[in-house]
Amino acid sequence: MTWHSSAESALLAVRRKAMNDDFEVVFSRLDFPQGTEAALDALDEVYRIEQQLSVFRLDSQIHAVNLTAHERPVRLDKELFDLIALCVRLAEETGGAVDITSGSLWKVWGFAKRQGRIPDAGELEKARALTGYQFLELDEAAQTVRFQKQGIELNFGCVGKGFALDRAAEKLWEYGINRFLFQGGLSSVRASGAEWRIGIAHPLRPGQRLRELVLKDIAVSTSGSQKQSFRHGNRRYSHLIDPRSGQPAEGVFTATVLAPSATLAELLSTAFFILGAEKAADYCSQHPEVSAVLTLPSETLPHLDRSFGKREQFGELSMVELGEGVRRQETGGRRQELGDRS
C-alpha cells in the first residue's frame, strides 16, 4: 500500500502483482474507511480471473478447454461463456483484427517466451491455419464451446486485464465504494465516481506525455509495441500480430480507447492498433460510446481523410483523436499515467 499526500485528498493505493503486472486500487481513505478490505477483495477477484484465463496454468479452465474442445463440446460457466461470446462479436465487428484464437501466431513469432524470432514459411502457414474465430462453435442454450479443428487454442492476452478490472470493480461497488481508480499495469484503467486525470505517454520519448484525459465512469486501455518487440535487419517487429495476415502490425505507435467497460476498451485498443486510424474512425462513428486517441508516424498523416478526427503533429509523431468522448483538460482531476501493455 502507498500513501499519497494530503493534497490528493488522503488517497490510499492498494497494490498487488497479478497477470505479470501491478494492479492498483486508488480511493479516499477518509471517504471509505472500509476501502482497504474492499480493495483486497477486489484484488483477490483479479487473481481469480487470472486462474481462470491463464494459458500457462495447468489447472485453469481455459487450459482444460484448449485440451479437449476439439473432441467434444465443453460446458463453461456463464461468466466465461459470455466473455468468449463477446470476443467473437468484437472479432466479427472488426473484421478479425482482434481474435482470441491467435495464440498460435503469438507463439510462432516467439513472443510467448519473450524471445522474438522470424518464423519460416511452413511454421507461419501452420499457425495461420489454426487461427480464426470462425472455428469456434458456441451453443448459448447449452453454454458450450467446441473447436472445429484440433490445435485451436484460446488466448485472452488481448482482454484479460480489462475483464479482470471490470469484475474487480463490481466487488468495490458491492462494498459501497463508488469513487475509485482501478489500474491494471500502465495500460488499462477503470475510473468510477470522481474525475481522474490520466496522461497519454509519448511512445518515442520516455517520461513525456502527449495529452491528458479526464475520466469519470469510463474505462481506458492503451495498446502499443514499445515494450514488446524485436529487431531483425532494419525492421522492428511488434508483438501485436494481425490475425488476418499472420504478420506483426505496423503503422501505429499506440492506440488508446475509451469505452464503457475495460473489457471492451482492451479488445478495441488491440483492434485499432491493427486496423489503423481510418478504420478505427469508421468504428467510432458507428459506435458513439467508443472514442480513441491514436499516435502514428507523421509521414502517414497526409494520407488520412481530413473529414474525421482532431489531429496534432509532434515532430516525427502525429496524434489523431477519434469520437466525441475524448476530452482534453490541463488542470483538475487526480493524476495517473497511462502507457502501453508490456
N, C-alpha and C positions, 0 to 999 in steps of 0.2 A: 504494500500500500504506500502511496506517495501523497504527502500533504501539499496543497497549493497555498499560496499566500492569501491573507485575509482580503486583499484587494480583489481576489477572484471569488468572493462570497464564501470563503472557507470550503472550497471544493475538496473533495476527497476522491482519489483514484484507487480502485482496487484492480489488481492486475494478476493474470495467470498465463502461463505458457500453454498453448494448445494449437493444434494444426500447424506445428512448426513455426509459430509466430506468437506475439504477445496480444492477448485480448484484454481490454481495459474498460471498466465502467467508471464514469466520472459523474458525480452528483453532489448536491449540497448536504453536508453532514448536519447543518443546522435545521434545514427543512425536513430532512428524512433521517431521524435518529436510528431507524431500523435499516438503513441503507446498506450497512456492511453485511449483515446477514443475508439480505436480499441479493446483493452483488455476488456473494459467494455461491448462493443457489443458482444464480444466472450463469455463473462461470462453470458450475457443475453441469448445467444444461449444454454448454458448448462442448464439454468433454464427452457427454453422452452422444451428441451428434457426431463427433469425431469417431467414436467407437462404432457407430452405425455405418458411416460412409467411407471409412478409410479402406483403400485397396491394399494397404500394407499390413493390416491386422488380420491374422488368420481366423479370428473369432468374430469379425464384423459381418453384418447382414449382407453387405454388398459382396464380400469375398465369397460367401455361400452362393449368392445369385450368379456370380460370374462363373463359378464352377459347374453349375447344374442347369442353368436356364436354357441351354441349347438342347437338353434332353427332354425336358417337360416344363410346363408352366410352373412358376414358383410363386406361391402366395406371399404377399407382402402386407405389412401393416399399413393402415390408411395414410399415415404421415409420409412414408417412403413412396407409396404408390402415387400419391398426389404430387410429390416432388418430381418424380420421373415423368408424369403426365405433363407437368408444367414445362419441363425441359424439352420434351418432344414438341409441345406447342411453340415454344420460342425457336426451336430449330426450324420448324415449318415457316414461321413468320420471317425469319432472317435468311431463308434460302439455304439453310445448312451451315451458316457461318459459325454457329455455336452448337456443338454436338457432344453429348456425354458418352458417345461410343468411340471417340477419337483417341482413347488411351493408347492404342497400338501405334499410332503415329508418334505420339509423345515419347513412347519407349524407343522406337526405331531411330529417332533422332538423338537418343542418348540423354534426354532431359530427365527421365525417371531417376537416373543415378547422378544427375548433375555433371555428366561427362559428355558434352555435346560432340556429335560426330556427323559426318555425311554418310547416309545410308547408300548402299548400292541400289541399282535399279530394281533388282529382284526383291530385296527387302522392302523397299518402298511400295512396290506393287502389291505385295502380300499384305502389308499394313493397310493400304488403301482399300483392299478387298474386304477387310474386317471392320471398316468404318462406315457408319451410315445409320441414322436414327430410323430409317425405313425398315431396318431389320429387326426392330422391336415390335412385338405383338403385346398390346395391353388389353386386358379384359377388365373393364371397370366393375362389372357385376361380381366377378369372382375375385377381384383385386389381385390379379396375377400378371406376371411378365414372362414372356418367352422369347428366346433368341432364335432367329431363323437360320443362323449359321453357328457352327462350332468355332470358338475363338473370339467371338464378340465379347467385349468387356465394357462394363460401365465404369466411368471415372468422373468424380464430381469436383475435380480441381477447379473448374470454371464457375462453381456455385456454392461450394461447401461453406466458406466463411460467411457469405451472405445469409445462407439458410440458418447457420448457427446463430448469427446475430438476431434474426427475426424470432427464432424460438426462445432465445435467452431474454430478449426484450419483453416477451409475454410474461416471463417469470417476474420481472421487475414490476410490471403493471399489476400483477396479482398481489404484490406487497403494497400497492398504493403509491409506488414511485413513478411519477409521470413526467418528471423533468430530469433528463439524463442524456449523456452522450456515451454510446457504446461503440467501441472501436475494435476492429479485427485487424491487427497489424497496422500498417500505414496505408492500407488500400481500401478498406471498407468501413463505413460508418453508419450507425443508426442514431438519429437525433430526435429527441422527444421533448415536448412541452416548451422549453425555453428556446431562445435563439442562440445558436452556436456558430462561431465563425471558424471556417477551415481555410487553409491555404492550399492552392494547387501548385505543386513544386515544379520548378523548371527542370525538364528531363535531361538537359545537357549541362546544367550548371548547378552542382550540389549546393544546397543551402539557400538558393534563391527561389522566391515564389513569384509566380506569374499573375495570379488572381486570387482574390478572397471571395468566398461564397458564404452567405448567411443561411443556415439550415434550421428548420423547425418542422417537426413531424414529417420527416422525409429521410430517405436513405441515399447514400452516395457510394460509388465504387469506381476505382481507377485501375485500368489495365495498362501495362507498359512492359517493355522488354529490357530496360536498362540493367536490371539486376540478374536476369537470366538470359544469357545469350553467349554465343561463341563466334570467333572469327576464323575464317578459312580463306586464305588468299587476301583479297581486298574487300571481302564481303562479310557483313555481320549477320548471323542467323539468330532469329528470335525464337524463344521457347513457345510462343503463341503460334500454333500451327493452323493453317487454313484447312479444315476438314475436307473441303471440296477438291483441293488440288494436292493435298499432302505436303505442301511446301510452307516454310515459315512465312508468316505475314510480313508485308513491307508497306511503307508509305505513310505510317502513322507513328508518332513517338509515344503518345499516351491518349487514352480515351477515358474521360470521366463522365459518368452517367448519374443523373438524379432521377429517382423513381420512388413510387410509394412503398416499396419493400426492398430490403437489402438483397434478397434472393433475385429479384428482377434486375436490380441495378448491376449486380455482379455478372449475371448472364449477358446483359446488354453491353456492358463495358468490353467484354471479350468479343462480342459480335461486332461492335462498332470499330474496334481496333482492326479487325479483319476486313470489314466491309469498306472502310474509308468514309470520308466526310459526306460525299453526296448521297450515298445510300443510307447513311446514318440520319441525314437530314430528312430523307423520304420517310424513314420510320417515325421520327419525331413528329413530322407533320400529320401522320395518321394516328399517332398516339399522344395527345396533348398532355397526358400525365407524365410523360418522359421528356427530359431535356439532357443536353450533353455539352461538354467542352472538349474539343479535340485539339491536340498540338501535332503539327506536321511540318515537314521541310518547307521552307519558304518558296522554293522553286516550284512547288505544286500549286501554290495559291492562284496564279493567273489562270489555271485550267479549271478552277471551280466556278460553277454557276453563281453569279453575283446576286441571284434572287433569294438566296437563303443565308441566314446566319450573320451575326456580327463577326468581324474579323479584325485582328490586330497582328502586326508584324514585330518580331523581336530579333532582328538580325537574321540569323540562319533558320530561325524558327518562326512559325506563324500559329496563331490560335484562332479557332473558329467556335463560336457559341451557337448552339442549335436549340430551338424550342423556347417557350415562354418562361420556363421555370428557372432559368439561370439568372440569379440576382447578384449584382456586384455592390459591395459596401466596404468602405475603407475604415470605418470606425464602428464600435459597438460589437456586442456579441462576445462569446468566450472562445478563445483561440485553440485550435488544434491544426496539425499539419497533415496533409494527405499526399501520399506518394503512390507508386505503383506496387503491384504484388511482387513478392520475391519468389 
